[in-house]
Amino acid sequence: METLTVSLGSRSYPIFIGAGVSKDAEALLRFLSLPKVAVISNSVVAPLYLEKFKETLRGAGVDVLEIVLPDGERFKDWQTLNKVFDALVENSCERSTTLIALGGGVVGDMTGFAAACYQRGAPFIQVPTTLLAQVDSSVGGKTAINHPQGKNMIGAFYQPKVVFADTDYLASLPQRELSAGLAEVIKYGLIRDLPFLEWIEANLAGLLEKDQSLLEHAVYRSCVNKAEIVASDEKELGVRAFLNLGHTFGHAIETGVGYGMWLHGEAVAAGTVMALELSRRLGWVDRISLERVKELFQRAGLPTRGPDLGCARYLELMQHDKKVVNAKLRLVLLKRVGEAVLCEDVPLTEVSQAIEACVGRE
């Protein structure tokens, strides 16, 4: 087991990484205010893992309320979130009742947002079951639901008490979900950790085969990068924005085609290629580097071209993105592979040309 700390003063919390870490009842008990929890999962994860997770808690004397939500990004909305509040109120859950997210990024985001809102703030724990959630969304306290005009537009910064990144859960992960998670893993190498990117390139085949030791290292190294960034910029006023490489373009894809049609990691991969194409047009990244990244995404089973929504539609959706500041579109680009930069003054003509070069079929 590996242990990291997200250093945020009095709100600091550990990340436990390794096979079986979520099955340690004593470790779980240390983070409960009351011997009562609400475990929030979805219709895909619950049949696989919820019963055993409840047994672990109940064996330690914990009263468990289970809340199972429908699966999918399209259910990341107020209507589904209200199902959580209904269950909490109907079962007399107190402010000290800990909410536990057992699932991927959607479950984690919704549980965290519910915890931030319920009785003005209840404790919550992240138990991510997908690679994407383990390396990214479970760490850092970003919680949100979607709006029809923009992804994650309604939410709060609200930190968990602890993250249990149990790599045992990755064994049953569908290949498409695994690939989607690798998009976020690759991101860390692109924005700040070139040696990690080179390690990913050398070990990608083993990662795709779900080699346990390789996956543990990928999760650990990703979380090291994420924890360092969050500790220095919790509310995304500066360097934390680098974590959004490809996301402004990617969120436009997710919203434009309809939530759930593209997985988040798939949209991020295509969006990252757009960001690199724009970086190339600005004279920072050469074509060799661009092709290197495209090849890596392709090897990982990820798309390198976005859907042809039309430039006007892309730009419209991107203007609703959370990275817009003072009506200016902020984009994360690369000065070079391994070094990100935040730009607010890129001409829209250049952005449009980069999009046009990266949509549709080759």
N, C-alpha and C positions, 0 to 999 in steps of 0.2 A: 504494500500500500504506500502511496505517495500522499503527502499532506502539504498543502499550500495555505497561505493566509492572504485574504484580500484586506489590506490595511486601510481602515477607514476610522481610526480612532475608536470611540466607544462602540461603533457599529461594525467593527472588524469581524470577520467570520472565516472559518476554515473551509477548504475544499478537500474532501477525501476522495482519492482516485485509486481504483483497483478492483479486481474481481471480488465480488461478494461484500463490498463495504456497506451496502444498504441492508444487509442481513444481520448486522451487529446491533442487537437490541440495546445493549448498554450504551453504545455510542449514540443511538437515537434518543434514548431517555434523557441524556445530558442536555438536550436542547429543547425539552418540553417544559412549558410553564405549568401545565396541568396534565394529569393522566388521561386526557381526552384529546383526540385529534379528528380532523376531517380530511380524509384522503381523497383527493380529486384526480380522476383519471379519465380515460375515454374508452369508447366502445371497442377499440382495437387492442389497446394495451391491457385493459382490465382483465379480459379472459386469460391472458398470458401470465400476468404477474400480481394482480391485486390480491388474490386469495392468500398466496404465500406471504406477501408483505403484511397483510392483516394478521396472519398467524404469528409473525415475528412480534408485532406490537401487542397483540392480545396475550401472547405468552409472557410478556413483561408487565401485564396488568393494565394495559392502556385500553380505554374505551374508544372504539373506532366507528366513525360515521363514514360511509362510502358515498361518493357522489360521482356518477359516471356520466360524462358528457358525450354528445355525438362527436365523431372524429372528423377533422378537416378544417382547413383555413377558413372556409366559408361560414363556419359556426363560431368564429372568433368575433362575436358581436354582443350587443347589449342584451338581446333576448336570451342567448345561452348563458351569459354571465349572471343574469337574474335567476337562473335555475340554481346556481351556487348559493346566492343570497337566500332564496326560498328555503333551501335545505338547511342552511345554518340557522335561520330564524325558527323554522318549524321544530328543530331539534334542540332548541334552547342553548345554542353555542354561545359561549361568553367571549369577551375580548381576549382572554388568555388562552382560548382554544387554538391550538396550532393547526394551520392549514398545510397539508403536505401535497406537493405536486408530483404525481407519479405519471410521467409521460414525456412527450417531446416538447418542442418549443411553444406550440399553441397552448397546451395544458399548463406549462410553466408560466407563460405570460398571463393567462387568465387567472390562475391561482394567485399569483403575485399581486395582480391588480385588485382582485377580490379581497385579499388580505389588507391591502393599503386602504381600502374603503370600509370594510366591515367594522362597525362600531369605532370608526376613525383610526383603525390600525390594529390588526391582529398579527401575531408572529406567523412566519411561514418557512417551510423547508423545501428545498429543491432536490428531487430524486429523478434526474433526467434519464430517459431510456433510449434516446437516439444520439448518434454521434454529433449531429449539429447542436443539439441542446447541451451536451456535455462539454463541447469545446467553446460554446459561444453564449447562447441565450440564457442559460441557467446562472451565469456569472455576471455580476455587475448591476443588478437591480433594475434593469429596464423592464417595465410591465405595461401591457397595453392591449387594447382591442382595436379592430379595424373600423374604418368609416368607408362608405361606398366610394368616396372620392380619394381615399388615401390610406395606405397601410400603417397600422400602429399610431393613428392620429390622436387617440384618446387613451391616456394612461398616466403613469406616475413613476418616478424613480423611487423604488422601495426595495431595500436590501433583504435577502433571506438571512436566516440565522445560521445556516450551514448548507453546503452542497455535498451530496453523496453521488459521485460519478462512478456508478457501478458498471464496470465494463462487461460483466456477465450479460447484461441486457443486450449488448451489441450482437451477440451470437445469432439472435433471431431477426435481426434487422434486414428488411428487404434490400436487395442490391441497389435499387434506385434511391432509397433513403440513405444508404451508406455513401453513395456518390455525392448526394446533396450535402452531407456533412463534410465531405472532403473539400468542398468549395470553401468553407469557412476555415478549415485547417490550412489550405493553400494561402488564403488571405494573409495570415500572420507572417508567412515567409515573404510575401510580396511587399508588405508595408514596413517591416522592421527587422526581420530575422532571416537574412539570406542563407546562413548555414542550415537553418531548419528547412528552407525551401529545397536546398540541395539534398538534404536527407529524405524529404518527401519524394523527390524525383528518383532517388536510388531505391526507395523501399515501397513504391506505389503498388507494385504487384502483390506484395505481401499484405499490405493494408486492404486491398480489394478482396483478398482471400480470408480476411478477418483473423490474421495472425494476432493472438492475444497480446503478446509482448509489444508488438509494433503499435497496436491500437492504444495500449496504455501509454506508450511514450508520446504518441501523437496528441492524446488528450492532455497529458501532463505539460508538454511543451506549449501547447495552445493556451492552456490555462495560466501558465507562467506569464505569457505575453499579455493576456487579457487582464490578469490581476494587477500587473505593474501599471498598465494604462489606466484602469479604473481607479487605482489608489492615487494617481496623480491628477485625475480629472473626472470626478464622479459624475458631474452634471453635463458633461460634453460641451465645455466651454472652449476647449482647445484640442489637445492631442487625441482625446477619445474619439473625435470625429474621424480619425484615420481608420477606425474599425469599420467605417461605412464605405470602404472601397467597393465600387460596383453596386452599392445598395440604392443610390438615387435612381440609376437606370433600372436596376432590378426591381425596385418597388413599382416603378411605372409599368414594367412588364406584368407583374403579379396583379396589379389593379386593372390594367388594360385588358387582359385576357379573361379576367374573372378569378377571384380567389380560389386557390386549390388546383387550378388547371396546370400551373407550373409549380413545382416545389420551390421553396425559398432559395435553397442552394443552387438550383438550376438557374433561376433568375439572376442570382448574384454572379454566377459564372459568366453568363452572357453579358451582364452589366459590367463586369470587370474587363472583359475584352473591349467593350465600348470605351471604358475609361482609359485603357492602355492605347487604344487607337487615337483617342484625343490627345493623350500624352505624347504620342509619336508625332502628331500633327503640330504640336507646340514645340517640337525639337528636343524633347527630353529623353524619350525612349526610342531606341532604334528598332527597325523592322525585325532584326534577329531576335531581340528580346520579346517582341510581340508574338512572334511565331513560337518561341520557346514556351510561353505561357499558354497559348492556344493548344499546343501539342500536349501539355500536361493536363489541361482540362479534358481534352479528347480522350486521353489514356484513362482518365478517371471516370469516363462515361458521362461527361457533362456537355451541355450545348455550348457552342462558341458563337452562335448567332441568335439574335432575338427575333421575335415575331414582327412582321411588318405592320405595325399599327399606324404608320404614317408619322413623319417627323412632328407635325403640328400636335398630334395626340400625345406623343412622348413628351414634348415640351410642356404641354398643358398639365399632364400628370406630374411631371417633375416640379412644376411651380407650386404644387400642393405639398411637396415633400417637407419634412420637418427640418431639413438642413437649409431651407430658405431663410435668410436673415436680411432685414431691411429691404425686402423685395428683391434681393440678389440671390441667385442660385449658387450655393456653395458646393463645389465638387471636390472629391478626393481623387487626386491623380498621382502619378508616380514620376519623381525626378529621375529615378532609375530603379531597376528591380532591387527591392530591399529598402527603398526610401520613399515614403509617401509625402505628399504636400497638399495643403488645402488652398483651393483657388476660388475667388469670388468674382473675378473679372474676365472670365473666358467669354469671348464673343459667341453669341448664340448661333452665328453662322458656322463657326468651327464645331460647336456641339452638334448641330444638325448634320454636318458632313460626316462626323464620326459615327453618328447613329445610322445614317444611310449606308455607310460602308460595312455595317455589322448586323444588318437585318436580312431576313429572307434566306433563300438558299444560296449556296456558293455558286 
